[in-house]
Amino acid sequence: METKPTYEQAQLHLQVYEQRRDARLRQARDWFFQNYFPETFDDAMKIATPGTESGIFFGMVSGYWEQACALLNYGLLHEDLFFETSGEFFVVWERVRPIIAQGREKFVYKQFLAHVEQAAKRYETWIEKRSPGHIAAMREFMKMMRPQAAKAA
């Protein structure tokens, strides 16, 4: 039997959501979803060059979701509630997944987005029990978004 979120978990969940509504983070999230489609680590560095606004936006989005997923992974957020209402972190993971090993190696930081990765793996299992085929369908949809973003650029 699944447990209900505690009052404290629900309050923290709302605080995490409220942070997502910050105007600058919204701008960064918009940039990320419209522009961040790396296939290689070099692509990633060109798309989100450190020290530029794009690099700052990448850092804001990845940092936000790493923190939110850390709260989840440490049990401070309720897993079912988080997964039912926060699928965006999984899309962020899917966008960085092709380059994460190179990034971790390049910056000698094995923990880079490790909380997002851990949450994404659990989410895949969680959603497939409830909606079999959802991950495959979402990945196909994301592939279609890539050419549209390239045309718009």
C-alpha positions as a printed Julia matrix, in Angstrom:
153×3 Matrix{Float64}:
  0.0    0.0     0.0
  1.35   3.39   -0.97
  1.78   5.95    1.75
  0.38   9.44    1.62
  2.78  12.38    1.72
  3.3   13.87    5.14
  2.33  17.47    5.71
  6.04  18.39    5.79
  6.69  16.6     2.48
  3.75  18.38    0.88
  4.98  21.75    2.16
  8.5   21.12    0.83
  7.03  19.95   -2.48
  5.16  23.25   -2.79
  8.32  25.2    -1.93
 10.27  23.34   -4.63
  7.48  24.11   -7.1
  7.41  27.77   -6.08
 11.14  28.06   -6.85
 10.41  26.76  -10.37
  8.19  29.79  -10.9
 11.09  32.24  -10.43
 11.21  34.46  -13.54
 14.9   33.91  -14.25
 14.64  30.14  -13.78
 11.6   30.12  -16.1
 13.69  31.94  -18.69
 16.48  29.39  -18.24
 14.03  26.49  -18.51
 12.54  27.95  -21.69
 16.04  28.3   -23.16
 16.95  24.75  -22.15
 13.91  23.11  -23.72
 14.21  25.13  -26.93
 17.99  24.85  -27.42
 19.69  22.08  -25.47
 19.99  19.06  -27.78
 23.63  17.9   -27.54
 24.75  14.65  -29.07
 28.38  14.96  -27.94
 30.18  16.72  -25.13
 31.59  19.2   -27.69
 28.03  19.99  -28.78
 27.1   20.57  -25.16
 29.99  23.02  -24.7
 28.98  24.93  -27.84
 25.3   25.06  -26.89
 25.91  26.03  -23.26
 29.31  27.68  -23.26
 30.6   28.28  -19.72
 30.58  31.97  -18.82
 27.86  32.88  -21.31
 24.16  33.33  -20.7
 23.51  29.9   -22.23
 26.03  28.36  -19.84
 24.37  30.14  -16.92
 20.96  28.91  -18.06
 22.23  25.34  -18.29
 23.67  25.63  -14.8
 20.43  27.02  -13.41
 18.3   24.25  -14.9
 20.66  21.39  -14.09
 21.35  22.77  -10.62
 17.67  23.23   -9.82
 16.79  19.67  -10.81
 19.86  18.2    -9.1
 18.77  19.86   -5.86
 15.13  18.82   -6.23
 16.14  15.23   -7.01
 18.56  15.22   -4.06
 15.64  16.11   -1.77
 13.69  13.26   -3.36
 16.55  10.77   -3.1
 17.09  11.58    0.58
 13.4   10.93    1.25
 12.49  14.51    2.05
 10.05  14.64   -0.87
  7.36  12.0    -1.37
  8.29   9.86   -4.38
  4.79   9.23   -5.76
  3.81  12.88   -5.4
  7.05  14.01   -7.04
  6.77  11.57   -9.94
  3.08  12.34  -10.48
  3.71  16.08  -10.74
  7.31  16.62  -11.83
  8.19  14.9   -15.11
 10.39  17.75  -16.29
 13.45  16.41  -14.47
 13.25  13.28  -16.62
 13.37  15.31  -19.83
 16.41  17.16  -18.46
 18.04  13.79  -17.77
 17.25  12.54  -21.27
 18.9   15.64  -22.74
 22.11  15.26  -20.73
 22.27  11.45  -20.79
 24.23  11.24  -24.08
 27.01  13.46  -22.72
 27.01  12.75  -18.99
 29.89  10.24  -18.99
 32.11  12.63  -20.94
 31.13  15.52  -18.68
 31.89  13.57  -15.54
 35.25  12.52  -16.94
 36.17  15.97  -18.28
 35.42  17.71  -14.98
 36.62  14.77  -12.85
 33.31  14.82  -10.99
 31.52  11.48  -10.86
 28.62  13.03   -8.95
 27.66  15.46  -11.76
 23.86  15.17  -11.96
 23.97  11.87  -10.06
 20.79  12.72   -8.15
 18.93  13.43  -11.39
 20.21  10.14  -12.82
 19.16   8.17   -9.73
 15.69   9.74   -9.75
 15.31   9.17  -13.51
 16.11   5.47  -13.17
 13.54   5.1   -10.4
 11.02   7.12  -12.42
 11.38   4.78  -15.41
 10.49   1.8   -13.22
  7.7    3.72  -11.48
  5.99   5.0   -14.64
  6.33   1.74  -16.57
  4.35  -0.05  -13.82
  1.58   2.53  -14.15
  1.73   3.36  -17.88
  3.64   0.7   -19.79
  5.22   2.13  -22.94
  5.24   5.73  -21.71
  9.04   6.07  -21.65
  9.41   4.75  -25.21
  6.65   7.06  -26.44
  8.2   10.04  -24.67
 11.62   9.29  -26.14
 10.09   9.14  -29.63
  8.38  12.48  -29.04
 11.66  14.0   -27.86
 13.37  12.78  -31.06
 10.73  14.64  -33.08
 11.38  17.83  -31.07
 15.08  17.84  -32.03
 14.53  18.55  -35.78
 11.93  21.22  -34.94
 14.42  22.99  -32.7
 17.09  22.83  -35.41
 14.7   24.39  -37.95
 13.78  27.18  -35.56
 17.45  28.03  -34.89
